[in-house]
Each structure stands twice: as structure tokens, then as C-alpha cells.
């Protein structure tokens, strides 16, 4: 049974049971990912901070006014309710947008589906034949602290378009992988569906042992 990528909690090799909006017949998914879980945790911590700020400020305002107008003391319950409502809606918002926003690499293109709200999204794709160069970066202190970086592919055809996969911990490995993919796409187009999917943090003998179970993936052609 095929699953929509935005509804799946965890992505596992070989990705053959996954589908995404706009996928073409014969197109094979080579990798699917989201931002690092660290980003989700940071957003949830920020939400918690905002909720506590609303609760504390609301309580201080109500208790200050209560000195002069005792009747407003009942508004403390309203402040608590408002704080819980903000946290509940914010929690749903953060989790929904995080889960639905995905980055995908296929045998034909790079594509991403980004949900700006739980209801609205945009999709951006860059064909492998349009990519002029790629890179991986992680220059900020925040990225260095958490081992994060981003991958970018640039098209020089017409107006320059940049495709980014952000806040991931394996940006350099992904950069090297996509370079191999582009080489194979150019020199071995008839065999591109045999190209091995990207598996983060799996190298050497462990990687070769895994692919022994999947003979349909021949190699990363060189």
C-alpha cells in the first residue's frame, strides 16, 4: 500500500512504498527527509516560552488591577484558559507544519513540499538536467553548535533558481551523493533507476552489506 510522504512519521530505505504529489510514472524516490528533530524541539521550546510569558504577564496585570477592582480577580481563569489555548493551537501548528514539510530527491529531480501553515503549502522542484552546481554549508554558530547545515543546488538556466535542503546533519554527505547522481544522470541515463538511494550515516561495509539484499540497486556509477 502506497503512503503519502507528508503522512509518514519516519522514512526508511528503500522508500518504494512512498508517493508524493506530482510524482511522475517511472520516477523513483532516492531520498526523503525533513528538518532535523532539533529544529522541532527548539520551536516547541519557543512556544513554551511564549505561553509562559502570556500566563505570567496576564496574571500580573489581573492581580494589579484587582487591588482597585476586586471583581476582576475572576479573570485569572480566563488568563489560564487563554494560555492553554495558545499552547494547544501552537503545539498542533508546529507539529503539523514540521511533519508535512519534506525534501525529496528522485531519479529526475529535487523537490520540496513546504507547509507554511497546516493548511497552505507550496512545492518547488529543480530537474537534475537543470542543476549547474551544488554545495553544502554550515557557517553560523547555531549550526555549528548542533551540527546542522544545508545543501543547495543552483540552476543557471534563465533566472537563477536555488534549491535548498535546510537544517540537516548530513549536508556534506548529501552534497557528495547528489554529485554522483548528477554524473550518473548525465553519463548513464538509461540505468538511472538502478542508482542507489541515499542512506544517511551508513557507510563502508555496513552500506555494502545492506545493498546485497537489494540487487536491483547496482551501484553509484563512476
C-alpha positions in Angstrom: 0.0 0.0 0.0 1.4 3.4 -1.1 1.8 6.1 1.5 1.8 9.9 1.1 5.2 11.2 2.2 3.6 14.0 4.3 1.7 11.5 6.3 4.6 9.2 7.3 6.3 9.6 10.6 9.7 8.1 9.7 11.2 7.5 6.3 13.0 4.2 5.7 15.0 2.7 2.9 14.2 1.7 0.2 11.3 4.3 0.0 9.4 2.2 -2.6 6.1 2.4 -0.7 6.1 6.2 -0.7 4.5 8.6 -3.1 4.3 12.4 -3.3 2.0 14.9 -5.1 3.0 15.3 -8.7 5.2 12.2 -8.9 5.7 11.0 -12.4 5.3 7.5 -13.7 8.6 5.7 -13.6 10.1 8.3 -11.2 11.9 6.6 -8.3 12.4 8.2 -4.9 16.1 8.1 -3.8 15.8 10.0 -0.5 13.2 11.7 1.6 13.9 13.8 4.7 12.7 16.6 7.0 14.5 19.2 9.0 16.4 17.9 12.0 14.4 16.9 15.1 16.5 19.6 16.9 14.6 22.3 15.0 11.2 20.9 16.2 12.4 20.8 19.8 13.6 24.5 19.5 10.3 25.5 18.1 8.4 23.8 20.9 10.7 25.4 23.5 10.0 28.8 21.9 6.2 28.0 22.1 6.5 27.1 25.7 8.3 30.3 26.4 5.6 32.4 24.7 2.9 30.5 26.6 4.6 31.1 30.0 5.1 34.8 29.1 1.4 35.2 28.4 0.5 33.4 31.6 2.8 35.5 33.8 2.0 38.8 32.2 -1.7 38.1 32.3 -1.6 37.1 35.9 0.4 40.2 36.9 -1.9 42.5 35.1 -5.0 40.9 36.6 -3.6 40.9 40.2 -2.5 44.6 39.8 -6.0 45.7 38.7 -7.6 43.5 41.3 -6.2 45.8 44.0 -8.5 48.6 42.8 -11.3 46.5 41.3 -11.7 43.2 43.2 -14.2 41.8 40.8 -11.6 41.4 38.0 -10.0 38.6 40.1 -12.1 36.0 38.2 -10.2 36.9 35.1 -7.3 34.8 36.3 -9.2 31.8 35.0 -9.5 33.5 31.6 -5.8 34.1 31.5 -5.1 30.4 32.3 -7.6 29.3 29.6 -6.0 31.7 27.0 -2.5 30.4 27.8 -3.6 26.8 27.4 -5.4 27.6 24.2 -2.3 29.3 22.8 -0.2 26.4 23.7 -2.6 23.8 22.3 -3.0 25.6 19.0 0.7 26.3 18.8 1.6 22.7 19.5 -0.7 21.4 16.7 0.7 24.1 14.4 4.3 23.3 15.0 3.9 19.5 14.8 1.7 19.7 11.7 3.9 22.0 9.6 7.1 20.1 10.7 5.7 16.7 9.7 4.2 17.9 6.4 7.3 19.8 5.1 9.5 17.3 3.3 12.5 17.4 0.9 12.7 14.7 -1.8 15.4 13.5 -4.2 14.3 11.3 -7.1 15.8 9.9 -10.3 14.6 13.0 -12.2 14.6 16.0 -9.8 15.0 17.6 -6.4 11.6 18.7 -5.0 10.3 20.0 -1.7 6.8 20.5 -0.2 6.8 23.2 2.4 3.7 23.9 4.6 3.7 27.5 5.8 0.6 26.7 7.8 -1.2 23.4 8.5 -3.5 24.2 5.5 -1.3 26.0 3.0 1.8 24.9 1.2 4.0 25.3 -1.9 6.0 22.9 -3.9 9.3 23.7 -5.7 11.2 21.4 -8.0 14.5 21.5 -9.9 15.2 18.9 -12.6 18.5 17.1 -12.5 19.2 18.4 -16.0 18.8 22.0 -14.8 21.4 21.8 -12.0 24.6 23.8 -12.7 26.4 23.2 -9.4 25.8 22.2 -5.8 27.2 23.0 -2.3 26.9 22.3 1.4 27.2 25.0 4.1 27.0 25.4 7.8 28.6 28.7 8.7 26.6 30.1 11.7 27.4 29.4 15.3 24.0 27.9 15.8 24.5 25.4 13.0 28.0 24.5 14.3 26.6 24.0 17.8 24.1 21.5 16.7 26.0 20.0 13.8 23.5 21.4 11.3 24.0 22.6 7.7 22.2 22.9 4.4 22.5 21.6 0.9 21.9 23.8 -2.1 21.6 23.1 -5.8 21.7 26.0 -8.3 20.4 26.3 -11.8 21.9 28.8 -14.2 19.3 28.5 -16.8 17.4 31.8 -17.2 16.7 33.3 -13.8 18.9 31.6 -11.3 17.0 29.2 -9.0 18.4 27.8 -5.8 17.0 24.6 -4.3 17.8 24.2 -0.6 17.5 21.4 1.9 18.0 23.1 5.3 18.8 22.2 8.9 20.1 18.7 8.3 23.1 16.9 9.9 24.5 15.2 6.8 24.7 18.1 4.3 28.2 17.3 3.1 27.4 13.6 2.5 24.3 14.6 0.6 26.3 17.1 -1.5 28.7 14.3 -2.5 25.8 11.9 -3.2 24.0 14.4 -5.5 27.2 15.0 -7.4 27.5 11.3 -8.1 23.8 11.2 -9.0 24.3 14.1 -11.5 27.2 12.3 -13.1 25.2 9.1 -13.5 22.2 11.0 -14.8 24.4 12.6 -17.5 26.5 9.6 -18.5 24.2 6.6 -17.7 20.7 7.9 -18.2 19.4 4.5 -19.3 20.4 3.0 -16.0 19.4 5.8 -13.6 16.7 3.7 -11.9 19.5 1.3 -10.7 21.2 4.2 -8.8 21.4 3.5 -5.1 19.3 5.6 -2.7 20.9 7.9 -0.2 21.1 6.5 3.4 22.4 8.9 6.0 25.1 7.8 8.4 25.6 4.4 6.7 29.0 3.9 5.1 31.6 1.3 4.2 31.0 -2.3 4.8 27.6 -1.8 6.5 26.3 0.0 3.5 27.5 -2.7 1.1 26.0 -5.4 3.3 22.7 -3.7 3.2 22.7 -3.3 -0.6 23.5 -7.0 -1.0 19.8 -7.6 -0.1 18.7 -5.2 -2.9 20.4 -6.4 -6.1 18.2 -4.1 -8.2 20.4 -1.2 -7.0 23.6 -1.9 -8.9 25.9 0.9 -7.8 26.7 4.6 -7.8 28.2 4.7 -11.3 31.7 6.1 -11.6 
